[in-house]
Amino acid sequence: MSMIMVNEDGQRGHASLCPPYGGFVSIRIRVRGQVQGVGFRPFVYRLARELGLQGWVRNDGEGVEIAALGEENAIRNLLARLRTDAPPLARVDAVESGDGAALAVAHGFAILESQGGPAHTGIAPDAATCPACLAELFDPTDRRYRYPFINCTDCGPRYTITRHLPYDRRYTSMAPFVLCPACGAEYRDPANRRFHAEPNACPVCGPRLALLDASGRAVAADDIVAAAVARLEAGEILAIKGLGGFHLACDARNAQAVARLRERKQREEKPFAVMAANPASLQALVEVDAASADLLQTRERPIVLLRKKAECDALLAGIAPGIAWMGAMLPYTTLHFMLFHEAAGKPATTAWLEQQQQELMLVMTSANPCGEPLVTGNDEALARLGGIADAFVLHDRDIVVRCDDSVVRSVPVLTPHSFTPEREPSAPLPAGMPLAGTPLTPHAYQFIRRARGYTPRAIQLPRSGPAILACGGWFKNTVCLTRGNEAFLSQHIGDLDNAPTRTSLDDTVRHLMEVLEIEPQIVAHDLHPDFHSTRFAAEFAHQRGIPALAVQHHHAHIAAVQAEHGVTGPVLGLALDGVGFGPDGEAWGGELLRVEGADFQRLGHLRPLALPGGDRAAREPWRMAASALHQLGLGDTIEARFTHPAAATVRQMLERGINAPTTSSCGRLFDAAAGLLRTRDVASFEGQAAMALEGLAEIHGAVEPLTDGYRLAPDGVLDFRPLLGAVADTPDQAFGAALFHATLAQGLAAWTMQAVQQSGIRTVVLGGGCFLNAILSRNLRGRLEQAGLTVLEACQAPPNDGGLSLGQAWVAIQKGN
């Protein structure tokens, strides 16, 4: 066998092999998890030298393989520290060891060339620029001063530049950039933090920026970053190439620029995310507690939803109109940092990063016009963003994988069963036992959208099973691939209502299968036959001759939470969302389920409401309000309450039962309340009415639930007509919104407790998009926990349809076993 030997001086050459020495322990070690592209081999090399060990380390399809020879205590120390001292971006799932007596090892310690084979490891997600790289970036004496592609083994692009494993430069989009002598020396030096940093580059040998005008012509500029900042300050909209795609950026404090961006992007009222230099720079706009500040500054750099202060809408007009929350994030690419550095006057060192910076505040919204997939290519950007952007900041490193920004919110950890996503289990738990780790902080976080920074981090399942491809639903689509007891949830793909997003679904499946080298044995999909994801699954299964399994929508919501918490025993599931296809062909959405293994039973549901006009009622809350009035016997007041031209027609639909299918959806119940309070007659994006209702309730504060605000029938039907009647008569919008939330939580708790008494099951799972409502989740969870129940919620995947594929995969694994 040939090996690359790294000597004491860092030089490499071929080493001869020799048999183990007498009296020493020889061992072979396998490390599994997120251990490639994170500096794990140089970490092992330095650790082995410190412990006086001989042997080698290499990457392969399984993860990292180590052969070591040395004193027994040193070997034990090595095994322990492989976990405790692992590099920042590593996640060690398993350290396996066996007798290495038959292995030949080298004098000293070597790093071998990577080996191929079937992949049983994972590539790391992208990570924000680390402090050490930032110190170089802003040091005028450093050779990488203000170089926008600085990185090391602790930071920078990973997943979005990787074509397949093993994670070597030749398999990434850095392959065309040949290392210069200086970068090559760093790459080969095990004492350097850029040792085997595959994206390593500098101004001499690496990618470069370019500035183009709206027509795609190159713009001459001595300093492209300075020119970009000048254009932003002048009110222009820029398309800026990032890690997983382009952003559209403008000055967040320039109301005219924000309005132009909305008009050009055809994004009427949906909130924009804002990027600031640091948490201190957000203090005048939003409430930034310690937990939220920590989230903002994690290496994943998600968009964090923060509660707006009273002054926010005046200071940032048009950013997040009509809702109580604003999405904020901090710089995560070197280019982002350089934009803020330029605006701050190019200060030396990194001290300015800790100081409040008011010179620049940016809208940074995904460059996906008209709801289509995120733009990733340079030519694609010029073609698709030509009518939106005034200029383009490009670079010549390809984005291999489209990956949008993640969106999270901080949530309090109230019980020992609450789960902090960083604490992923390393082994299956006993059947029926929920995960009960001690949280790292007083808060955890909940995903609204899981993508950049977290994909493709594996979610550990309670047990192994056949390889599954789960294809998700229609809205907020994701896919999930499983391998053994690992589930790999894809980045957010989007709503499958247009051809480009459907193509993106195909591309995502293909890339995940390639990079993880997984060939599915079963395909899982939603029960709805008309979803594109269902049709895709059927065709995929047919082409490969493998079975396809339909999983009911709300069953999948509950199963997703069970999967990540390691629960295999029976649970009660509250599945509350907009809509899902039921086995009876009806539109479900407010369901109380008993779930065990791959099976579920519907124990109850919300009293159905009619949808006058069908799907149109989901986009026009006034129609749901009219439906509520009809149920209350007040249908003759519809025209008086709503001056909409279609009001009379809607009343007739309801009276005659024409084009008015029914649904048990909790999301439509929210719409009805919003319509009755006249907070929102027509929604410009999904969930807007419910978000506005939540915002009003947050502003008002807590109220007592309405006495007798619901009726609970013996057959499990929960009826909120008394609450809707009270809301219809409430002149104070904010009070009405608060009353709705309080009474809804009380009714849902009573409904659940009735099922607990009947079934004896004391573990309750909350799933579905309605649980993104912080007031409802907080209130309901508190009531159930006060009753002594174990409450499990989505943590590692969104509770909305972004987590469906995980639940589908878990149901399929249990069916497959």
Number of C-alpha atoms within 10 A of each C-alpha: 7 11 20 18 23 22 17 13 9 15 13 16 13 13 19 14 15 12 14 21 12 8 9 15 19 27 20 20 19 16 24 21 23 24 26 28 29 27 25 25 26 26 18 26 24 15 17 25 14 11 16 15 24 20 28 28 26 22 26 21 22 20 23 24 23 22 26 28 30 22 16 14 11 18 21 11 14 21 16 12 13 18 16 10 13 17 20 13 21 20 23 18 19 14 16 12 15 11 12 18 17 11 17 18 24 21 17 19 27 29 22 20 15 16 15 12 11 13 19 19 26 26 27 27 24 27 24 22 26 19 12 13 20 20 16 19 27 22 17 15 10 12 14 19 18 23 22 22 24 25 28 25 26 23 27 25 26 22 31 24 24 24 20 20 27 28 28 21 21 15 15 24 19 22 15 14 18 15 20 14 11 13 20 16 16 20 22 18 21 25 16 16 19 24 22 25 26 25 29 25 27 21 16 16 16 22 19 15 17 16 22 19 16 18 14 17 11 13 14 11 12 8 11 17 24 17 18 22 21 14 17 24 21 13 19 22 25 29 28 24 26 21 28 25 26 30 24 23 26 30 26 27 20 21 18 15 22 25 16 16 23 19 12 16 19 14 17 15 16 20 20 22 23 25 26 25 27 21 25 16 21 24 14 14 19 22 18 20 12 12 17 21 19 15 21 23 17 14 21 20 26 29 24 28 23 22 19 21 15 13 11 19 18 12 15 20 16 23 25 20 17 20 21 24 24 24 22 24 27 23 21 24 23 22 22 19 21 22 22 26 25 19 19 16 9 16 15 14 14 16 10 16 19 12 13 15 20 14 15 22 24 25 25 24 20 21 27 20 18 11 18 20 27 23 27 23 20 20 11 11 23 21 13 15 24 17 13 22 25 19 26 29 22 19 18 17 22 19 24 19 20 25 29 29 26 22 23 24 22 20 17 14 18 17 16 12 18 24 28 20 19 12 11 20 18 14 14 16 17 14 12 17 14 23 22 13 14 15 19 13 11 13 19 23 23 24 25 24 26 28 27 26 27 23 22 25 23 26 22 24 28 26 19 18 21 20 23 28 32 35 28 31 28 23 17 19 25 30 30 27 26 29 24 15 19 20 26 22 29 28 26 25 27 24 18 23 14 14 12 14 19 22 13 18 24 15 14 22 18 11 16 21 16 15 20 23 18 18 16 20 18 24 25 31 33 30 20 21 13 10 18 22 26 25 16 17 25 20 13 19 20 12 9 12 11 14 15 22 23 19 25 21 30 33 29 29 32 32 33 30 29 35 25 28 28 23 25 22 16 19 28 27 30 28 29 28 28 25 22 26 18 16 13 7 10 14 18 26 30 31 26 27 24 23 21 19 19 19 14 20 13 15 16 22 25 24 21 22 22 24 25 26 19 16 12 13 23 24 21 21 29 29 32 30 30 30 27 26 24 19 18 13 10 13 19 14 14 22 17 10 15 19 10 15 9 11 19 16 14 26 22 13 18 22 15 10 14 14 15 20 17 18 26 26 26 27 22 30 28 27 33 32 30 30 26 30 25 19 21 22 22 19 18 15 13 13 20 22 31 26 20 20 30 26 22 21 24 19 14 17 13 15 16 11 18 18 9 11 21 20 16 18 12 9 9 19 20 24 18 21 17 16 22 26 19 16 24 20 11 16 11 11 19 21 20 27 29 25 24 27 26 22 23 23 22 21 22 22 20 17 22 23 20 15 20 17 10 9 13 12 17 20 20 26 25 25 32 33 24 24 22 20 15 15 20 21 17 15 18 24 23 18 17 22 14 10 12 11 17 20 23 26 26 29 23 27 26 28 29 25 30 30 37 39 34 39 31 35 35 32 28 27 24 17 15 15 9
